[in-house]
Amino acid sequence: MKIKFIWIIIFIVGFAVRSTELFHPVDTTSWRESDVSSIARNYYRNGMNFFYPQIDWGGAGPGYTESEFPIYPYLIALSYKVFGIWEPIGRIISFLFSIGTMLIFFRLCKYLFNKKTAIAVSFFFALSPLLMITSISIQPESSMFFFYIIASYSFIRWIDNQSRKYYISTFVFTALTLLCKISALSIGIFFVLIIITNKGWKFLLKPRVLLLGVLSITPSAIWYIYSHRFYLHFGNSLGISNEYAWVGWDFFTNPYFVKGIIHQELMHVWTLSGPLIIIFAIISTKILKRQTIILPVCWFVSAGIFYFITSRTSADNWACYYHIFSVPSVSMLLGISVIEISDKYLSMIKQQGKLSVGISNIVKSRLIISVLLILVSLFAAFSLKYLIRTKPSFLATSEFYACKNRLSGIIPQGSLILASGGSCKDRDNYPVAYNSSFFFYWLDHKGYNICYGDQSLENVLAFKEKGTSFYIAEIEAMQQKQGFEELMREKFKILLECEGIILFRL
């Protein structure tokens, strides 16, 4: 009964930290949230054709876009059909996926570890800072991670007993994982490492293993080939074909990438005390010799390889959600470390008074347990701080949102708009997805974005020739091109200045 009560407490804590900000509207400058919400709204309005996701920044055209398999925005659209358009529905759907993920991960822990270790691992997973954000974000990470954990659980069970049920389950949920987010390909690296460490590399060549790989990848390959035609025909993509995320030789000469990845891991996954817990366990116990450490190490290595390959993105501040793949392995490593230390040194304290246990060992044990309690408390305190400060900052209402109603009152329905985008290229001159979709979503208008480097009178006039009547220009964006703001103020009529934006009549 006591163990069951502890599981209930951990679940309640995980439920609570995930549920804050659950009813927050789509009022930030997150292009992901605005794009997903736009796709869902366009499904709702335009016939619910699953295979034709539509964004709003594709100009006067239909807005069909290259994207992940749109399970998540389609679920939002289905909810709109039942309840009407209500923005927080997307967050609620993500939240429900996150609760399911937590329950499946608890089940995986119970299968892999003894009761104490399973509880410790689940504690760290429940309090994971990054999952507090992704669990209520209007983007596909929460649904992807749900399928990712089920696929991993199924694969581990299949490796252990070769069950047909778990073989089929692995194929189905791995395929769904990759369909939701192609970035989840790191799951394949994890599976390969598990096979090598448990069965040997020759097992990789067995027909059923090769077939599993083909069956898992084929659905996403078909979808992304199909979806790519929208990029070829209309130029629209949600960062798949219009951004370069891959590692280059500069990874080995530019410290930005390593520093960025480490910062993201420490800030959003490990917290500052997490690595200290691991180091403390390595120094004070024989944790490296334990069989239980192999699986989480393989899991973390697979995530690390993915971060290396995608370092041009995974090192960036905005890309914290890329690091979700570390969370299961880090939770396991921390939980195993805590139990390894406590089992060894609490047992010594309990033997106090026996001749075989010297006073120095008792003092050492008390000191080590005290340090461990401090480190675990620091993890919990950092998670609480993250919940109170960092999580709300990710969903802070944009100052631009205050101008929404005034803009809507000026711009007639059906008018095409031009809006400021981001940088055309990254710091290393590689293309990036510069589209900023929030104004199109907030105002319910179609139109175009213009990136920093393309800001010129000639290009603005070219958009005017395409039928654009209004330009919502961010002052900070215009200042990225010397003299551009002054030129625009001189050439076009200003209809509104509000909270760092200017509305021009073209």
C-alpha positions, 0 to 999 in steps of 0.5 A: 500500500505504501509503494502504491501511495508513492506512485500516486504522489509522483503521478500527482506531482507530474500531473500538476507541473504539466498542467500550469498554463494549460488554458493560455491562448496563442498570443506569443511569437512562436511560429510553431504554435501559430502554424499548427493553429493555422493548419487546424483552423484551415482544416476546420474551415476547408473540408478536413482533407487530411492530406492537404495541410494549409498555412497562411503565409503562402501568399494568395495561393492555397497554402499547402505546406510540407510538414510532418504527418499532421496527426496533431493539428488534425486532432485539434481540428476534429475538436473544433468540429465538436467544441468550436474554435477554442485555442487552448484545445491544442494545449489540452490535447498535448497535455493528455498525450503527456499524461499518457507518456508519463504512465507508459514511462512508469510502466517501463521503469517498473519493468526495468528496475526494482521498486526503489529504483523505478520510483526514483527514476519516475520522480526525476521524469515527473519533475523534468523541466523540459516536459513541463513546456512540451506537455502544453505546447501547441506543437507535435512534440508531445504526441511524438514523445508519447509514441516514442516512449511506447515504441521504446518500451515495446522494443525493449520487451521484444528484445527480451522475449521476441514476442510477436505482439511487441514486434508488431507494437514496435513497428506501429509506434516507431512508424507513428513516432517518425511520422509525427517528427522526422527528428525522432530518427534518433530512436533508430540509433537507440535500437541499434545500440540496444541490439549490439549490447544485448544480442551482438552486432550480428543480430542486426543482420537477421531478417526480422530485424531488417524487416522491422527497420524497413517497416518502421521507416517506410510510412514516414518515407512515403509521407515526406516524399509526398509532402515534399511536392508542396515545397516544390510547387508552392515553396512552403515548408515548416523548416524541413526543406527550407532550413539547414540544420546539419553539422559541418566542419565548423563544429570542430572549430567553433565552440558555439555548438558544443557550448549551446548543446551543453547549455540546453541540456543543463538548463532544460534537462539535467538542471545544474545539480544533475551532473553532480549526482552522476559524478557523485555516484561514480566516485562513491559507488560501483555504478559503472559496473552495474548492468542497469546502467547500460540501457540509459547510457545507450539511450543518452548516446543515441540522443547525443549523436542526434544533437551532434548531427543536427548541431546547427539547430540543436545548439540554438536557444530556441530549439530546447524542445529538440532535447526531449530525447535526453529526458528518459535516459537522464531520468534513469541515470539520476534515479539509478545513481540516487538508489545506488548511493543510498543503498550503499551508505544507508545500510552502513548507517543502519549497522551503527554500533556493530564492531565491523563498522568503524565510526569513520565509516558512519561519519562518511556515510552520513556526510555522503547521504547529506550531500545526496539529499542536498543535490536531489533537493537542488534538482527539485528546487530548480524544477520548481523555479523552472515551473514558476519562472521559465515556463511562463516566460516561454508563453509570455504574451507578445507585446505585439498582441496588444495591437491585434484589435487595432490592426483588425479594425484597419485591415479589411477582411480578405486583404493580403498582408506583408509581415516581417520575418526573421533572418534569411540565413544563420550566422554561418550563412546557411538558409533558415526558415524565416517565416513568422506566422503569428500576425497571419494567425492572429489577424486571420489573413493570408500573405507573405513574410520578408526576411531581414536580408531581403528588406528593400523598396524594390522587394516591397513593391514586388509584393505589392504587385502580387496583391499585397495591400498592407505591410506590418513591419516590426521596427526591430526587424527593419533596423536590421537593414540600414536605412530601410525604416527611414525609406519606408516611412518616407515612401508609404503612408503610416496607418498605425504605430503600436508597440514596436510595429508600424502598419504601412499602406502599400 
